[in-house]
Amino acid sequence: MANKKKSGADKLARFLFHQGTNYRAYEYMGVHKIKEGYVFRVWAPNAFSVSLVSDFTNWDEGLEMTRLSKEGVWECTVSEQNIEGMKYKYRIDGKNGVHLKADPYASYGETLAKTASIIHTCDDFTWTDKVWLEKRKKIASGKNFYEAPMNIYEMHLGSWQTLDGRTNKYGDAYLNYREIADRLVPYVKQMGYTHVELLPITEYPYDGSWGYQPCSYFAPTSRHGAPEDFKYFVNKLHSNGVGVILDWVPAHFPKDEHGLFEFDGDCLYEYQGWDRKEHAEWGTRCFDVARNEVQCFLISSAMYWFDRFHIDGLRVDAVASMLYLDYSRKPGEWIPNKYGGNENLESVAFFQKLNTVIFAGYPDVLMIAEESTAWPNVTGPIHDMGLGFNFKWNMGWANDMYDYIAADPIYRQYMHSKLTFSLCYSFSENFILPVSHDEVVHGKKSLLDKMYGDYDQKFATDRIFMMYQMTHPGKKLTFMGCEYGQFREWDYENQLEWFMLDYPKHAALKKYVQKLNNLYLCRSELWQDDLSWHGFEWIFADRNEDNLIAFKRRDRKDRELVIVINFSPCERNNYLIPAGTFPVYRKLIDTDKVEFGGTGKLKKRIYRPEKNKFDPKDTERYIVLDLPPLCGIILEAQPKEKTETENGKT
């Protein structure tokens, strides 16, 4: 009876796989421990024959597999009981010859120049993150994560820190997931980050791709250890109140011999048509997301990281490349859809299906789109023709700001819209403001080095840039190294230049970012209402000749902060800021403090609004500021003047 039940469950899993609705296909495909030994399954409908080759077959022609369905699932059972940890591949004979392929559903594999899959079915890891998971559910109930602080530290595990600071060029200096977690937790807690976001860790063969050309979608890269080690990483961060987001790549895959490329002798995981098959710019193949089994593969991969590794979100890479048929293609290189447009309708349906499935199982996780165009309703509900993500990177804000901070201040008056345009669309989506890895490589300069000016001006501009990011509507993301001002571009082969913290300016910048981040976390005015004009109000949006902006941030209880930022290298003395109805304003932070690397000209003080002494006819009340060059300030509006005890130390 048990065997019949098992057989029935297998048939149902296989049926749903071919129907495109097996959203945990990893429980059926790949290798699994069973009573009789181990069962191996692979999808290869175009293959003439498939064999299992491995350490225990001496890598000869291997064990012949049986075709179970006309749609192409192959299976074999190995009776050996002691093959855990052994390496294997599939020997596939197709119309393009015989090729050895890694298991697409492998949970563990070799890395770098070695490409075999590894049998790994034993899992005795004990999770201790229940408190975190309960907190996550509480935050997400009623979509309250939109009203919570989110400050993400984006990082590349291979180059954050390395063994003894050595280069990873030869692959021998990687830290284990456990070692990284033990070092990382106190750092991100001290610095005031709520989440870490990892560049792709799905197993990939080439370091130079940074993980964006994965060959295995179910295996954390073994560069840093076994799957249990990565579970320790996630568990350690969760146990210390830090979330984990993974970069996930459903847009394309590389053409490595052992990978998904023409897996069974023909196009299988990739599109078959010449117009959609390949990303010529990247030299990769594009997933055929219209195919049922490919949908199951990708959606099951996403579910796998939530199911087995308790991760808190996926940042979905290169969404725009999937949405547009003409993405990076010239006229004549693409075919319009059935309505004559350039939209990839199959990709739209895939994203809607993906997000529906994920949120049905995990309503408390994050699905974040890296979508670089103005595609409408990316974070809108699916019933309203949206794609169903809950956040989108605001790359428009980032690109405008990079242009602005790189410009000679004499020209900034003509570029003032770079500072303000983002508010024209800021509430059209649920945004994250990214300062990402993509912007500190390939000649784009590090964040600090993007800033115009001499040494001191670069640091001063960096500080006000970060203040604007932290006070602008939207959640936050910053790439590793930006928090202390690494000068050279990010290099994936070498660890960050931590020695820069021996220099006073860099140490001061890190201290500033720490204070700014922690101020953000404790001030609901900066995150509780990111999605409406109630939470943001311009004071000065058009002071282009002064290179200055001023605005208010509010929470749901109408508590108010006033932010003033001077992007000019000139002083702005006796600057009048309309005060509204509050009688007292207290300085929370300014970028020009000596401890942050500034001049210290803005002293600690209470600001009491006063009449305009320059215009007696003006009946309004103003805060009077003397702003140093390249300086920003955050003021807290108080309904009454507090005592020093009530205020606490400032």
C-alpha positions in Angstrom: 0.0 0.0 0.0 2.8 2.4 0.9 4.5 1.9 -2.5 1.2 2.5 -4.3 0.8 5.8 -2.4 4.3 6.8 -3.2 3.8 5.9 -6.8 0.6 7.9 -6.9 2.3 11.0 -5.3 5.1 10.7 -7.8 2.7 10.6 -10.7 0.8 13.6 -9.4 4.1 15.5 -8.9 5.1 14.7 -12.5 1.7 15.6 -13.9 1.7 19.0 -12.1 5.3 19.6 -13.3 4.2 19.2 -16.9 1.1 21.3 -16.2 3.2 24.2 -14.8 1.7 24.0 -11.3 4.3 22.0 -9.3 5.7 24.9 -7.3 7.9 22.7 -5.2 9.3 20.7 -8.1 12.6 20.3 -6.2 10.8 17.8 -3.9 10.4 15.5 -7.0 13.2 16.3 -9.4 16.9 15.9 -8.6 18.2 13.3 -6.2 16.3 12.1 -3.1 16.9 9.5 -0.4 14.3 6.7 -0.4 13.9 3.4 1.4 15.5 1.5 -1.6 18.5 3.9 -1.8 18.5 7.1 -3.9 16.3 8.1 -6.8 17.5 10.5 -9.5 15.2 12.4 -11.9 15.9 14.8 -14.7 13.8 16.5 -17.4 15.2 16.0 -20.9 12.4 15.5 -23.5 14.7 15.8 -26.6 17.3 13.3 -25.4 17.8 10.0 -27.2 19.1 8.5 -23.9 20.1 9.6 -20.4 22.6 7.9 -18.0 23.7 8.7 -14.5 27.5 9.0 -14.2 29.2 9.4 -10.9 31.9 8.6 -8.4 30.2 5.3 -7.8 30.0 4.4 -11.5 33.7 5.4 -12.0 32.5 8.0 -14.5 32.0 5.6 -17.3 28.8 5.4 -19.4 27.0 5.1 -16.1 23.6 3.8 -15.1 20.9 4.0 -17.8 17.8 6.0 -16.9 14.2 5.2 -17.8 12.0 7.6 -19.5 8.8 8.0 -17.4 6.8 10.4 -19.5 6.5 11.5 -23.1 7.2 15.0 -21.9 10.6 13.8 -20.9 11.2 13.0 -17.2 13.9 10.3 -16.8 14.5 8.3 -13.6 16.8 5.7 -12.1 17.2 4.3 -8.6 20.6 3.5 -7.0 20.5 0.9 -4.3 23.7 1.9 -2.6 23.2 3.4 0.9 26.6 5.1 1.3 26.9 7.6 -1.6 26.1 10.8 0.4 28.6 13.4 -0.6 29.6 11.7 -3.9 29.7 13.7 -7.2 27.5 13.0 -10.2 26.3 14.3 -13.6 23.9 13.2 -16.3 25.2 11.9 -19.5 22.8 13.1 -22.1 22.8 11.9 -25.7 21.0 14.4 -27.9 21.0 15.7 -31.5 24.1 17.8 -30.7 26.1 14.9 -29.4 26.8 13.6 -25.9 27.3 16.0 -23.1 27.8 15.7 -19.3 25.3 18.0 -17.5 25.1 19.0 -13.8 21.8 18.3 -12.1 19.6 21.5 -12.5 17.9 20.6 -9.2 21.1 19.8 -7.3 21.2 21.2 -3.7 25.0 21.2 -3.6 27.7 21.3 -6.2 31.3 21.9 -7.0 32.4 25.4 -7.8 34.8 27.4 -10.0 36.5 25.1 -12.5 34.9 22.0 -11.0 31.3 21.5 -12.2 29.8 18.2 -10.8 26.8 18.0 -8.6 27.1 16.6 -5.1 24.6 14.2 -3.5 23.4 16.0 -0.4 20.1 14.8 1.1 20.9 14.8 4.8 19.8 17.9 6.7 20.0 17.9 10.4 20.3 21.7 10.9 18.4 23.1 13.9 16.8 26.5 13.4 16.5 28.9 16.3 15.0 31.9 14.5 11.4 31.5 15.6 11.3 34.9 17.3 12.5 36.6 14.1 9.9 34.7 11.9 7.1 35.7 14.3 8.3 39.3 14.2 8.4 39.2 10.4 4.8 38.0 10.3 3.7 40.7 12.7 5.4 43.5 10.6 3.9 42.2 7.4 0.4 41.8 8.7 -1.8 44.3 6.9 1.3 45.2 4.7 2.8 47.1 7.6 6.3 46.6 6.2 5.6 49.6 4.1 5.3 51.5 7.4 8.5 50.1 8.9 12.1 51.1 8.5 14.1 49.3 5.9 17.8 50.0 5.5 19.6 47.4 3.4 23.3 46.6 3.3 24.1 45.1 -0.1 27.2 42.9 -0.2 29.2 40.4 -2.1 30.2 37.6 0.2 33.5 36.9 -1.6 34.9 40.4 -1.3 33.4 41.8 1.9 36.3 40.3 3.8 38.7 37.5 2.9 40.9 35.0 4.7 43.8 37.1 6.1 43.0 39.8 3.5 44.3 37.7 0.7 43.1 38.0 -2.9 40.4 35.6 -4.1 41.9 35.4 -7.6 42.9 31.8 -7.0 39.8 30.8 -5.0 41.7 30.0 -1.8 40.8 32.9 0.4 37.1 32.6 0.8 35.7 32.8 4.3 33.1 30.2 5.3 29.4 31.3 5.6 29.8 30.8 9.4 32.9 33.0 9.6 31.2 35.7 7.6 28.1 35.6 9.8 30.1 35.9 13.0 32.0 38.9 11.7 29.0 40.5 9.9 26.4 40.5 12.6 28.0 42.9 15.1 29.0 45.2 12.2 25.5 45.6 10.6 23.9 45.9 14.1 26.3 48.7 15.0 25.9 50.4 11.7 22.1 50.4 11.8 21.1 48.1 8.9 17.9 46.2 9.0 18.7 43.7 6.2 21.6 42.4 4.2 21.2 41.7 0.5 23.6 39.2 -1.0 24.7 39.3 -4.6 23.7 36.0 -6.2 24.9 32.9 -4.3 23.1 30.4 -6.5 26.1 28.3 -7.7 28.0 29.9 -10.6 31.2 28.9 -12.3 32.9 32.3 -13.0 33.8 34.7 -10.3 33.8 37.6 -12.7 30.1 37.3 -13.2 29.6 38.2 -9.4 27.0 35.4 -9.4 24.8 36.9 -12.2 25.5 33.9 -14.5 24.3 31.0 -12.3 24.2 27.4 -13.4 22.4 26.0 -10.4 19.3 27.6 -8.9 18.9 25.4 -5.8 22.5 25.3 -4.5 24.2 28.0 -2.4 27.7 28.4 -3.8 30.2 26.0 -2.1 32.8 28.7 -2.3 31.8 29.5 1.3 30.8 26.0 2.5 28.0 23.5 2.5 24.2 24.3 2.6 24.2 23.8 6.4 26.8 26.6 6.6 24.5 29.0 4.7 21.6 28.0 7.0 23.9 29.0 9.9 24.5 32.3 8.2 20.8 33.1 7.9 20.0 31.8 11.3 22.7 33.8 12.9 21.5 37.0 11.3 17.8 36.3 12.1 18.7 35.5 15.7 20.2 39.0 15.9 17.3 40.8 14.3 18.7 41.2 10.8 16.9 40.1 7.6 18.4 38.3 4.6 17.6 39.1 1.0 19.0 37.2 -2.0 19.7 38.5 -5.5 17.9 36.0 -7.8 18.4 35.8 -11.6 15.4 34.5 -13.6 16.3 36.5 -16.8 19.1 34.5 -18.2 21.8 31.8 -17.8 25.3 31.3 -19.2 26.3 29.0 -22.0 28.6 26.8 -19.9 28.9 23.2 -21.1 27.7 21.7 -17.9 24.8 24.0 -17.3 21.3 24.6 -18.6 22.5 25.6 -22.1 20.8 23.3 -24.7 20.4 20.9 -21.9 19.1 17.8 -23.8 20.7 18.5 -27.2 18.2 21.3 -28.1 16.8 24.5 -26.7 15.0 23.5 -23.5 15.2 26.0 -20.7 15.8 28.8 -23.2 13.5 30.2 -25.9 13.7 28.4 -29.2 13.0 31.4 -31.4 15.9 33.3 -32.8 14.4 36.6 -31.7 14.2 35.7 -28.0 16.8 33.0 -27.4 19.8 35.0 -26.5 21.0 38.2 -24.8 23.7 39.1 -27.3 25.0 41.9 -25.0 25.6 39.5 -22.1 26.4 36.3 -24.1 23.7 34.4 -22.2 20.5 32.5 -23.0 17.0 33.7 -21.9 14.6 31.5 -20.0 11.5 30.4 -21.9 9.1 31.5 -19.2 6.1 30.5 -21.3 7.0 26.8 -21.0 5.3 25.0 -18.1 8.3 23.1 -16.9 10.5 26.2 -16.9 7.9 28.1 -14.9 8.0 25.2 -12.4 11.8 25.3 -12.3 12.0 29.0 -11.6 9.1 29.3 -9.2 10.3 26.2 -7.3 13.7 27.8 -7.0 12.2 30.9 -5.5 10.1 28.8 -3.1 13.1 26.7 -2.2 15.0 29.6 -0.7 12.0 30.5 1.4 11.2 26.9 2.4 14.6 25.6 3.1 16.7 28.7 4.1 14.1 31.0 5.7 15.2 33.9 3.6 13.2 37.2 3.9 13.1 38.3 0.3 14.3 38.1 -3.3 15.6 41.0 -5.3 14.7 39.9 -8.9 17.5 40.9 -11.3 17.1 42.4 -14.7 13.3 42.5 -14.8 13.3 45.0 -17.7 15.3 42.7 -19.9 12.4 40.2 -19.6 9.5 42.6 -20.0 10.6 44.1 -23.3 11.0 42.1 -26.5 13.3 44.8 -27.9 15.5 45.1 -24.8 19.1 45.5 -26.1 17.9 44.6 -29.6 18.0 46.6 -32.8 15.1 47.0 -35.3 14.8 43.7 -37.2 16.2 41.7 -34.3 12.9 41.2 -32.5 9.3 40.3 -33.4 6.4 42.3 -31.9 3.8 40.5 -29.8 0.3 39.6 -31.1 -0.9 43.1 -30.5 2.0 44.7 -32.3 3.8 45.9 -29.2 7.2 45.4 -27.6 5.9 43.9 -24.4 6.8 40.3 -23.6 3.3 39.1 -22.6 4.6 35.8 -21.4 7.0 37.5 -19.0 4.2 39.7 -17.6 2.2 36.5 -17.0 5.2 34.8 -15.4 5.8 37.6 -12.9 2.2 37.7 -12.0 2.2 34.0 -11.4 5.5 34.0 -9.5 4.3 36.7 -7.1 0.9 35.2 -6.6 2.5 31.8 -5.7 5.1 33.4 -3.4 2.7 35.6 -1.5 0.2 32.8 -1.1 2.8 30.8 0.7 4.7 33.6 2.3 2.7 36.8 2.7 5.4 38.2 5.0 8.4 38.2 2.5 9.8 40.8 0.1 9.7 40.5 -3.7 11.8 43.4 -5.1 12.1 44.2 -8.8 15.2 45.7 -10.3 13.2 47.4 -13.1 15.1 50.2 -14.8 12.4 51.7 -16.9 9.0 53.4 -16.4 7.0 50.2 -16.8 3.8 51.0 -15.0 2.4 49.3 -11.9 5.4 47.1 -11.1 4.4 47.1 -7.5 0.7 47.3 -8.3 -1.8 44.5 -7.5 -2.2 41.8 -10.1 -6.0 42.3 -10.2 -5.2 45.9 -11.4 -2.9 44.7 -14.1 0.2 45.2 -11.9 3.1 42.8 -11.7 2.6 42.2 -8.0 6.0 43.0 -6.6 6.0 44.8 -3.2 9.0 47.0 -3.9 10.9 48.4 -6.9 14.4 50.0 -7.1 14.2 53.7 -7.8 17.0 53.8 -10.3 15.8 57.1 -11.7 16.5 58.9 -8.4 19.9 57.3 -8.2 20.9 58.2 -11.8 19.7 61.8 -11.4 21.6 62.2 -8.1 24.9 60.8 -9.6 24.7 63.3 -12.4 24.0 66.1 -9.9 26.8 65.4 -7.4 29.4 64.9 -10.2 28.7 68.4 -11.6 30.6 71.5 -10.9 28.4 73.5 -8.4 28.4 76.5 -10.8 26.3 74.4 -13.2 24.0 72.9 -10.5 21.5 75.7 -10.8 20.7 74.5 -14.3 20.3 70.9 -13.1 18.1 71.5 -10.1 15.4 69.2 -11.4 17.8 66.3 -10.8 17.2 66.9 -7.1 13.4 67.3 -7.3 12.1 65.3 -10.2 11.9 62.1 -8.3 9.1 63.6 -6.2 7.0 63.8 -9.3 6.7 60.0 -9.3 7.8 59.0 -5.9 4.4 57.7 -4.8 3.6 55.9 -8.0 5.4 52.7 -6.8 6.7 51.4 -3.6 10.4 52.4 -4.0 13.7 51.4 -2.6 16.5 54.1 -3.2 19.5 52.1 -4.3 23.2 52.9 -4.1 24.1 49.6 -5.6 27.1 47.5 -6.8 26.3 48.4 -10.4 27.2 52.0 -9.7 30.7 51.5 -8.3 32.4 49.5 -11.0 33.3 49.6 -14.7 34.7 53.2 -14.6 31.7 54.7 -12.9 33.9 55.4 -9.8 33.2 54.7 -6.2 30.4 56.7 -4.5 32.9 59.0 -2.8 34.9 59.5 -5.9 31.8 60.5 -7.9 31.6 63.7 -5.8 32.8 66.9 -7.4 35.6 68.8 -5.8 38.7 68.5 -3.7 39.3 65.9 -1.0 37.3 67.7 1.7 34.5 68.7 -0.6 34.1 65.1 -1.7 33.5 64.0 1.8 31.2 66.9 2.5 29.1 66.2 -0.6 29.0 62.5 0.3 27.5 63.3 3.7 24.8 65.5 2.3 24.1 62.9 -0.5 23.5 60.3 2.2 21.3 62.6 4.2 19.1 63.2 1.2 18.9 59.4 0.5 18.0 58.7 4.1 15.3 61.5 4.3 13.8 61.1 0.8 10.6 58.9 0.7 11.4 55.3 0.0 13.3 52.5 1.7 17.2 52.5 1.5 19.9 50.3 0.1 23.7 51.0 0.1 26.5 48.8 -1.2 29.3 47.7 1.0 32.2 50.1 1.3 30.1 53.2 0.7 29.5 53.5 4.4 33.2 54.6 5.0 34.0 56.0 1.6 36.2 53.5 -0.2 38.0 55.5 -2.9 38.7 52.9 -5.5 36.0 51.0 -7.4 34.8 47.7 -6.0 37.0 44.8 -7.0 35.4 41.3 -6.7 38.7 39.6 -6.3 39.9 41.5 -3.3 38.3 42.4 0.1 37.1 45.9 0.8 39.8 48.4 1.7 39.2 48.3 5.4 42.6 49.9 6.0 41.0 53.2 4.8 39.5 53.4 8.3 43.0 54.2 9.6 42.5 57.6 7.9 40.5 60.2 9.9 38.2 61.3 7.2 37.1 57.7 6.4 36.6 56.8 10.1 34.6 60.0 10.5 32.4 59.2 7.5 31.7 55.8 8.9 30.7 57.4 12.3 28.4 59.8 10.4 26.7 57.0 8.5 26.3 55.0 11.7 24.6 58.0 13.4 22.5 58.8 10.4 21.4 55.1 10.0 20.4 54.8 13.6 18.6 58.1 13.6 16.6 56.8 10.6 15.7 53.6 12.5 14.2 55.5 15.5 12.4 58.3 13.7 9.0 57.2 12.4 8.8 60.5 10.4 11.4 59.1 8.0 9.6 55.8 7.1 6.1 55.4 8.4 4.5 57.3 5.5 6.7 56.8 2.5 3.8 56.5 0.1 1.8 59.7 0.2 2.2 63.5 0.2 1.1 63.5 3.8 4.5 62.1 4.7 6.5 64.6 2.6 6.1 68.3 2.0 8.3 70.7 0.1 9.4 73.8 1.8 11.8 74.9 -0.9 11.8 73.0 -4.1 12.8 75.7 -6.5 15.8 77.4 -4.9 18.0 76.4 -7.9 20.2 79.5 -7.7 21.1 78.6 -4.1 21.6 74.9 -4.8 19.4 74.3 -1.8 16.4 72.2 -1.0 14.2 72.1 2.2 11.3 69.8 3.0 9.4 68.2 5.8 8.8 64.5 6.7 5.8 63.5 8.8 4.6 60.3 10.5 0.9 59.3 11.0 0.7 61.2 14.2 1.8 64.4 12.5 5.2 64.5 14.2 7.5 66.5 11.9 11.1 66.8 10.9 12.5 69.6 8.8 15.4 68.8 6.5 17.5 71.5 4.8 20.4 70.6 2.5 22.9 73.1 1.0 24.5 71.6 -2.1 26.5 74.8 -2.7 30.1 75.3 -1.8 29.1 78.7 -0.5 27.7 79.7 2.9 24.0 80.4 3.2 23.7 82.8 6.2 20.5 84.1 7.7 18.6 81.6 5.6 14.9 81.8 6.5 13.0 78.5 6.7 9.2 78.8 7.2 8.4 77.3 10.6 4.8 76.4 10.5 2.9 76.2 13.8 5.6 74.5 16.0 7.1 76.8 18.6 10.5 75.0 19.0 12.9 73.1 16.8 15.8 71.0 18.0 18.8 70.0 15.9 19.0 66.2 15.6 22.0 65.9 13.3 24.1 68.0 10.9 26.6 66.9 8.4 29.2 69.5 9.4 30.1 68.3 12.8 33.8 67.9 13.5 33.3 64.3 14.6 31.9 63.6 11.1 34.8 65.3 9.3 33.2 68.8 9.0 34.1 72.2 10.3 31.8 72.3 13.3 30.3 75.7 12.5 26.8 74.6 13.3 26.6 74.5 17.1 24.2 72.6 19.2 21.2 74.8 19.8 17.4 75.1 20.1 15.8 77.1 17.2 12.8 79.3 18.1 11.0 80.6 15.1 11.0 84.4 14.7 9.5 87.1 12.5 11.3 88.1 9.3 13.6 91.0 10.4 14.4 91.8 6.8 10.8 92.4 5.9 8.6 93.8 8.7 5.4 93.4 6.6 6.0 89.6 6.5 3.9 88.1 9.3 5.2 84.5 8.9 7.5 82.9 11.4 10.9 81.5 10.3 13.8 79.4 11.5 17.0 81.3 10.9 19.9 79.1 9.7 23.5 79.9 9.0 24.4 77.0 6.8 28.1 76.2 6.0 29.0 75.1 2.5 27.9 71.6 1.5 25.9 71.0 4.7 22.7 69.4 5.7 20.7 69.6 8.9 17.7 67.7 10.3 15.5 69.5 12.8 12.9 68.0 15.0 9.7 70.1 15.4 8.5 70.0 19.0 5.1 71.1 20.3 6.8 72.5 23.4 10.3 73.1 24.6 11.5 70.1 26.3 13.9 69.9 29.3 17.3 68.5 28.8 16.1 65.3 30.6 13.2 65.0 28.2 15.4 65.6 25.2 18.2 63.3 26.3 21.7 63.9 25.1 22.2 65.3 21.6 
